[in-house]
Amino acid sequence: MGFVQEAPRLAHPFRDDRVLNAWLGHTLPADRLAAMRPDLEALADYAVMAWDRRGRTPRGEPVLTQWDAWGSRVDRIALTTAWEEGPGLTTKHAVLAAGHEPSRWARVEEFARVYLYHVASEFYCCPLAMTDGAATALRASGNAGLIERALPHFLSRDPATFWLSGQWMTETPGGSDVGRTETTARQDAEGQWRLYGRKWFSSAVVGEAALALARPEGAGTGTAALALFYVETKDEHGAWRGITIDRLKKKLGTHELPTAEIHLDGLPATPVGPLDRGVRQIAPMLNVTRTWNAVCAVASMARAIALARDYALRRSAFGHRLIDHPLHARTLADMQAEYEAAFSLTFHVAELLGRAEHGEGEAQDAALLRLLTPLAKLWTAKVSIRVVSEALECFGGAGYIEDTGLPQLLRDAQVYAIWEGTTNVLSLDMLRALPSGLAPLRQAIGALVPEGAPERGTIVATIDATEALLGEIAADRAALEASARGIAFTLARTMAAALLLRSAAWAVTSGDSRPAAAARRFIAHGLDRLALPENDQDMSLASDAPAAGLHR
């Protein structure tokens, strides 16, 4: 009874991440990478500390106190340690502010920080994403008063002046179907707009501000009659302004994130823009928040694989370390290939977003970004669930034990497919982008994959098959929608494969064969999901190639 299994240790998420370092090294100018390196090092150091702390102290949950000892309604929320640390850490290292610097590289530099910080943040990155989206939407609105009021707080590098923004869209009648919004906006005698209604799912209700959809009194029904409002949640004394917190949600995962059901009873609000353009004013934030979602999904994959890989070096079974069992090594290599593909697509979207925001992209980049953003979000979400689940299995029974911290990774991963649009909702959104997006996608893939590359034929054949299917069913709307999920998975995997081949070409000069091995393995898993999209969940489609490309 003397044996005690050594726990997995978390490798340094920045210094030991081959994929991140290679991508940054080939994407960013050397001076910009050098300038941001101290922030990346510090955020990775925090991630290691947070994982070690998790092993000693179980992660807590926010606690809502609705009434004080004397009967006054207070709706006070106590947060976890990581959330208390969030404002200071993120402002010091410009996790959010970096994305709004006047540079085409701003989004790349922001999302590298997010990638390193997310898992350790205990989903503090959720309100950061919404704050980023709010800043983007307000800037796009041209509302000078709100820009001057809110953006200095949202993008502050000082925790004393930093504000979080919520995103209050979801109501009991409809989630993605925001046209069923019941919250009403009415003007009082002084002309001040005030909101009345119930928001059913308000993530990070502790934020100082929020963007909320509401139907102006007297407006018609449906989506077109909705307006977008900016609100500040508390007055100068710290009291809620027309907000009552009914309860905090009990969720499958993201336990540390204070998600609330709230009532609005006269909350002062300011229209972001014209009252009949509310949903269109949300659009600028979608590219941002969906990219956050994809980056966070990829970060979860990276964490799960890093721990599984380390455990494979420390755990022995049947006379050998796990890493020395060929089947286990192959399983890890399959996970690594899927992760590298997801990383490549996600960070390519981040790069395109930065170019588009600063007007430095190619002519076709806007259409490509419009197509790839929902693809990256929906596909990385599904891949993360599968990869994290497979990683837990690599630990055997320990992967199912709460004290290890591993089950939380899987519970949390499930949220990526739900936030910012479900897989089906985003697949249908992808269809709206296809008319102008498929030609730029084909062009981009052609530029990424050299003419003589042996994998080019597979990639081109997959695009051809997708285009042929679209031609066959274009006139049948029901068939087109029913096929949207398979088309989305296929296009995402095809673009990811092309990006992996580019990474493999980058690595040739350094003699690193691992990116090429990951590309071959990923392509061998199959790109075409047109007929049976559910096969996208099956990593048993691996090739018979040896488990090369395993180590970071």
Secondary structure, 3 states (H helix, E strand, C coil): CCCCCCCCCCCCCCCCCHHHHHHHHHHCCHHHHHHHHHHHHHHHHHHHHHHHHHHHCCCCCCEEEEECCCCCEEEEEECCHHHHHHHHHHHHCCCCHHHHCCCCCHHHHHHHHHHHHCHHHCCCHHHHHHHHHHHHHHHHHCCHHHHHHHHHHHCCCCCCCCCCEEEECCECCECCCHHHCCCEEEECCCCCEEEEEEEEEECCCCCCEEEEEEEECCCCCCHHHCEEEEEECECCCCCECCEEEEEECCCCCCCCCCCEEEEEEEEEEEECCCCCCHHHHHHHHHHHHHHHHHHHHHHHHHHHHHHHHHHHHHCEECCEEHHHCHHHHHHHHHHHHHHHHHHHHHHHHHHHHHHHHCCCCCCCHHHHHHHHHHHHHHHHHHHHHHHHHHHHHCCHHHHHCHHHCHHHHHHHHHHHHCCCCCHHHHHHHHHHHHHHHHHHHHHHHHHHCCCCCCCHHHHHHHHHHHHHHHHHHCCCHHHHHHHHHHHHHHHHHHHHHHHHHHHHHHHHCCCCCHHHHHHHHHHHCCCCCCCCHHHHHCHHHCCCCCCCCCCC
